[in-house]
């Protein structure tokens, strides 16, 4: 049953929150990015490719991608989060790894590891998606060989209404809620993250994925622009030399 | 002679001429030297400190807890620091190592021993309920001098903090009041003075931090008195060294304090 639903922040159903994206924010890292969507802020830093230890983990055919997702202790609504990996954080680290791996050519990095660290200082839902989106930019910034970018967003249903980019108050809405975080590879037209909490019909899922694609293309555009901004100055230098 | 000591020799030669590897004077902080607020709207208080490329976040969460048995009429203070592997290629995953623990304890000592937070005013019901002030320090980019950046960020986050609402004895984190923490006008500030050869420097870069002989973290208050000290490094200090380092620490503490209290 479809009941009317007004979004708490006044957005249209298919409208994502305002986005800020910046590449090259952690100078110690090989690549890094900051991605903000509404009140959710993700930092991602890439270290590597670097030697993988212990050595028995090394694979001469391809490298390894490792992702770590973490919310800072003061980042969430409610109580302080105790530092250290929770079951939730470990699962998100895993699905983040799976979301990013297909975008990377790991055969270029035999025996090596590429580490991705994602930290969230401030959150209002959509954290795994913001983390994946930031990490994709950071990987590109690190010069890792990639087939594609990865853009991620949560779509879902509140009282039967399909909406994009849920905030906390929508996830916690006292009605029927389905939350579907999705990561999308725009050039390959494939999904590399798909999870869902809630109840939907298969037709509803189909529609939700269509909306996710549309919205991810908007996000991808912002990612590309941020990456271009970072490297524009080098282009200028090249022109001057030429 | 090892490669490391070659590098050190070079640094000392420069220091004798009054310059650093990056062209700074000996007692000069990097720029930008900035404090910003609002790292997290979900924290009761938060701040970020930027010193050159170094970036540190600090956040304050407040909670209602049972006071410690030996101080039943006082609130609680906890300072944690995590050296996030995001911030430095050397930092590893896992529970806080000795570096993170020392960092947290240095920041804790400056705040606690100066009496900056009036812990008695945080007591709600003696022996039963009191506010706990939980400070977390998270370096985002470690390009040197986490000590000063962390202490300053924690100080600014405390200044920035407000109490959340309390409904039926429980904290309602969604609603903030405009009531500030009970802070005392001692304003502890922490400056770490590094000694390389016979020279004293402030605000070391990563490279300088790898070759210093000794360091002294000087916690000082608005009235110019000391509230905390911590010596580090493998080389001992003479009383004369200590005197000089303390003087520098107090002097530059005044400068850093101005970044928060205008």
Boltz contact constraints between the chains, C-beta under 6 A:
constraints:
  - contact:
      token1: [A, 26]
      token2: [B, 141]
      max_distance: 6.0
  - contact:
      token1: [A, 27]
      token2: [B, 53]
      max_distance: 6.0
  - contact:
      token1: [A, 27]
      token2: [B, 141]
      max_distance: 6.0
  - contact:
      token1: [A, 27]
      token2: [B, 143]
      max_distance: 6.0
  - contact:
      token1: [A, 28]
      token2: [B, 88]
      max_distance: 6.0
  - contact:
      token1: [A, 28]
      token2: [B, 141]
      max_distance: 6.0
  - contact:
      token1: [A, 45]
      token2: [B, 86]
      max_distance: 6.0
  - contact:
      token1: [A, 47]
      token2: [B, 89]
      max_distance: 6.0
  - contact:
      token1: [A, 72]
      token2: [B, 138]
      max_distance: 6.0
  - contact:
      token1: [A, 73]
      token2: [B, 136]
      max_distance: 6.0
  - contact:
      token1: [A, 74]
      token2: [B, 40]
      max_distance: 6.0
  - contact:
      token1: [A, 74]
      token2: [B, 43]
      max_distance: 6.0
  - contact:
      token1: [A, 74]
      token2: [B, 59]
      max_distance: 6.0
  - contact:
      token1: [A, 74]
      token2: [B, 61]
      max_distance: 6.0
  - contact:
      token1: [A, 74]
      token2: [B, 136]
      max_distance: 6.0
  - contact:
      token1: [A, 75]
      token2: [B, 40]
      max_distance: 6.0
  - contact:
      token1: [A, 76]
      token2: [B, 42]
      max_distance: 6.0
  - contact:
      token1: [A, 77]
      token2: [B, 42]
      max_distance: 6.0
  - contact:
      token1: [A, 77]
      token2: [B, 173]
      max_distance: 6.0
  - contact:
      token1: [A, 78]
      token2: [B, 173]
      max_distance: 6.0
  - contact:
      token1: [A, 80]
      token2: [B, 61]
      max_distance: 6.0
  - contact:
      token1: [A, 80]
      token2: [B, 134]
      max_distance: 6.0
  - contact:
      token1: [A, 83]
      token2: [B, 82]
      max_distance: 6.0
  - contact:
      token1: [A, 117]
      token2: [B, 85]
      max_distance: 6.0
  - contact:
      token1: [A, 117]
      token2: [B, 86]
      max_distance: 6.0
  - contact:
      token1: [A, 119]
      token2: [B, 84]
      max_distance: 6.0
  - contact:
      token1: [A, 119]
      token2: [B, 86]
      max_distance: 6.0
  - contact:
      token1: [A, 121]
      token2: [B, 39]
      max_distance: 6.0
  - contact:
      token1: [A, 121]
      token2: [B, 40]
      max_distance: 6.0
  - contact:
      token1: [A, 121]
      token2: [B, 57]
      max_distance: 6.0
  - contact:
      token1: [A, 122]
      token2: [B, 40]
      max_distance: 6.0
